[in-house]
């Protein structure tokens, strides 16, 4: 399931960037800036938790960047991080998912979460902020991406649409 979840996340993030590229940066500079700040935030959090999961140090001192990244740079960084998570969930042994890891949040508070909890947190956190960005798109009359697991599964596995209906229960 984690492989599906992180495939979905990479797909959803890519779909969101496709829509962000439709924002006119001159006419809607404030909205684009807010959207980029939200995406940058969930990207930074994903990078921080990747460091916790891999037992490495991260370079972040906050849960967002000081400067707002440009759309193309942020898209490339997000794709790299999404790729890291997709590989991680394929490689991590199942028996390590319940392993608790102690870490320090960027505000200095201590925390402990299992690998599985961290992976769930990153995916859910990203979804929350994609939803916030989608509201900005709606306000700009840009149709947001159809960000659901069901859509992802059917777009990436079109044969699912051809299945015969069988009674349940």
N, C-alpha and C positions, 0 to 999 in steps of 0.2 A: 504493500500500500504506500509506503514512503516513496518508492520510485515513481509511482503514479502521481503522488502529491507534488513531488518536485518537478516532474515533467509538466504538470499543470501549471505550477508557479512560473516556470520559465516561459511557457506559452502565454500565460496571462500578462506577464510583464512585457513581453514583446508586443502583444496586442495593444497594451496601454501606450507604449512608445509610438506605435503607428498612429494612434489618435492624437497624442501630444504634438506630433509633427504637424498636425493640421491647425494648431493655434497660431494665429497671426501675431508674431512677436511685437510688432509696433502697435497694433490696435488693442492688444490684450496683454501687455507687458506684465501688469500686476498679477493677473490670473496665471500666466505661464510661470512667473516667479514662484507663486504659492505652490503650484503643482510640482515644480522641480524641487522645492524645499521638502515637500512631503515624500516624494520618491527618493530623494537623497537620504532622508531620515531612515526610511525602511531599508535602504541599501546599506547604510552605515551599521544599523543594528544587525543586519545579516552578516556583514563582515566581522563584527565583534563576536557574534556567536560562532562563526566559523573558526575564529581563533580559539575560543573556549573549547570547541569540539576537537580541534587538532592539537591542543596543548601548546599553542604558540602565542606570542604577544601580538597585540594589535597596536596600531599607531594612533587610535582615536582617543581624544580626551573629552569628547562629548558625544551625544547621540546624533549629531549632524555635523556637516562640514561648516567651516567658517564662511567660505565663499560658496556661492551657489554654482554647481557645475553646469556646463553647457549641456544641452539636450543630447548631442551625439556622444560626448564623453561619458555622460551618465549612462546612456544606453549600453555602451561598450563595457563599462565597469559592471553594470548589472548583469549583462550576459555572462561575463567571466565568473561572477559570484554564483549565478544560477547554475552554470556548468560545474562549479566546484561542488555545490550541494548535490547535483544529480550524480556525480561520481561518488561522493561521500556515502550517500544512502545505498549505492550498489556495493561499496567496499566494506562498510562497517559490519562486523559480525553481529548477528542478532543477540547473542549473549552479552554484548557490550552496551546495548541500548538502554538497559536499566541501571547502568553504572552512573553513580552520582558524581558530579564534578563541581568543585568549589571554585568560585571566581569572584571578581570584584567588578561591580557596575562602574560606569564612567563617573558617577557622582560620589564614588567612594564606598557605597554600601556593599556589604558582603552578600553573596547569594550562593545557593546550591540548587542545581537542577540535574535531572538525569539527561542523558543524551537524547532520549526519546522526547522528553519534555522540551528540550531546547529546539529540536527539529519542529515540533508542533508549534512552539511559540513563534519561530521565524516565519513559518508559513501563514499562520493566523494573523500575525502582525502585519505582514505584507498585504494580505487581503483587505484588512481594515483600511490601510492607507490607499490602496488602489480604489477602494470604494469612495474615499474622500475626493480623490482626483477625478473620479467619474462624475461626481456632483458638479465639479468645476466645469467639466466638459459639457454637461447638460445645460448649465447656465450660459454657455457660449454657443448653444445650439449645435454642438457637435455630438453625434450619437456615440455614447461610450461603448467600449467593447462589451461583448456578452460574456462576462467574467464568471462562468460557472463550470464546475467540474463536469457536469453532464454535456455541455457544449464541447469542452475540450475532448472528452472521450469520443464523442461522435464525429468531431472534425478530424481527429488523428486516427480514428479507426472507423472509417465510413461503413464497413461491413456491418457494424452494429445497427445501422438503419435498415438492413435487409433481413433482420431476424424475424422469424414468425412469432406472432403473439401466442403465448401459451397461457392458459388459465392458471392463476395462482391460488394457493390455499387449499 
